[in-house]
Structure formats: C-alpha cells, structure tokens
Amino acid sequence: MEKTGYLDYGTWCVATINKRDVLNEANLQTAFKMFDKEDLGYINALEIANVLGYGKTVEPEVWHDIIREVDTDEDGKINFSEFRNMMCKLADK
C-alpha cells in the first residue's frame, strides 16, 4: 500500500480474504489440476515450468528446486497431499 491514506481495492481484497475459505478442498483440487494437465496425480518440474515459467527464461534447476522443497516423500514429484501442505504453509505466512 502506498502511503496515500487510502486502501486500493486489490489491497483490500487481499487483506480481507479468509484464507481458509479460499484453500478449501475443491479450490485446491482445481489449482492442482492446472499443473497436472495429464491427470496423473502428481506434478513434475516440467509441468511447473509450463505454468509458472510460461514466456519467461528461467534456469531449469529452479523448477527442480521447487520440487525438492515440497516433495516430502522424495519421489521427485509433488502429489496432491504435498501440494495442499505447501499451499496451507504459504497461506500462513
């Protein structure tokens, strides 16, 4: 927020959204499916790059780093449970 004394609409929306309402199971499933286009039940580094890196030049290692950070069972991909945990942790920050 700029120090104008006013709150713009976007900032107000972010400040007033109940994160738990947004992070319901249906919304999380929809978000997960944005990455898991082949409906395999997991997200790999290429799928992350296709969604988050579209039109950008980013080193491939960045996408693998994301997998390593979220992949708690260390199978090299993100399943829905890992995705949900990541999203909830991000919402708590």
C-alpha distance (Angstrom), angle and dihedral (degrees) to the residues before:
residue distance angle dihedral
M1 . . .
E2 3.75 . .
K3 3.79 116.3 .
T4 3.79 93.9 -105.9
G5 3.78 95.1 117.1
Y6 3.79 89.2 -115.4
L7 3.74 131.1 99.0
D8 3.81 115.6 -138.1
Y9 3.79 119.8 -137.8
G10 3.82 95.7 -107.2
T11 3.78 92.8 52.2
W12 3.79 90.8 46.7
C13 3.82 90.9 52.0
V14 3.79 92.6 51.2
A15 3.80 91.8 46.7
T16 3.80 95.1 49.7
I17 3.80 102.5 39.9
N18 3.76 113.2 113.4
K19 3.79 100.2 -131.8
R20 3.79 93.1 -156.2
D21 3.82 90.7 57.4
V22 3.80 91.1 50.8
L23 3.80 93.1 45.4
N24 3.78 96.0 57.4
E25 3.79 120.0 138.4
A26 3.82 95.2 -100.6
N27 3.80 94.0 51.3
L28 3.79 91.9 46.0
Q29 3.81 91.0 50.2
T30 3.81 90.0 50.7
A31 3.80 91.6 49.5
F32 3.81 91.6 47.0
K33 3.80 90.9 51.7
M34 3.81 90.1 54.4
F35 3.80 85.8 68.8
D36 3.83 99.8 30.8
K37 3.81 95.3 60.8
E38 3.82 93.5 158.9
D39 3.82 90.9 52.8
L40 3.82 93.3 -126.7
G41 3.80 94.2 142.2
Y42 3.77 95.9 -111.4
I43 3.79 142.4 67.8
N44 3.80 122.3 -130.3
A45 3.80 130.9 -165.9
L46 3.81 93.5 -95.5
E47 3.80 91.6 54.9
I48 3.80 90.9 50.1
A49 3.80 89.8 50.0
N50 3.81 91.3 49.2
V51 3.81 92.3 54.7
L52 3.81 104.6 32.0
G53 3.78 99.6 28.5
Y54 3.79 100.6 43.2
G55 3.79 108.5 143.8
K56 3.80 93.3 0.6
T57 3.77 131.3 107.4
V58 3.79 106.2 -128.1
E59 3.78 129.4 158.4
P60 3.83 109.9 -105.5
E61 3.79 90.1 -127.8
V62 3.83 89.1 70.0
W63 3.81 90.9 65.7
H64 3.80 91.8 47.4
D65 3.81 89.2 50.2
I66 3.80 89.2 56.5
I67 3.80 90.1 52.4
R68 3.81 92.0 49.0
E69 3.80 92.0 49.5
V70 3.82 94.7 51.8
D71 3.84 101.8 29.8
T72 3.81 102.0 96.3
D73 3.82 95.5 170.2
E74 3.82 89.9 49.8
D75 3.80 96.4 -132.7
G76 3.82 93.5 133.1
K77 3.79 96.9 -106.1
I78 3.80 140.4 70.6
N79 3.80 117.8 -111.5
F80 3.80 123.3 -163.3
S81 3.80 94.3 -95.4
E82 3.82 91.3 53.5
F83 3.81 89.9 45.9
R84 3.82 91.5 51.1
N85 3.81 91.7 49.0
M86 3.80 91.0 49.6
M87 3.80 93.2 49.5
C88 3.81 92.6 48.4
K89 3.80 91.3 49.4
L90 3.79 90.5 50.0
A91 3.80 90.7 50.2
D92 3.80 91.2 53.4
K93 3.79 93.1 57.3
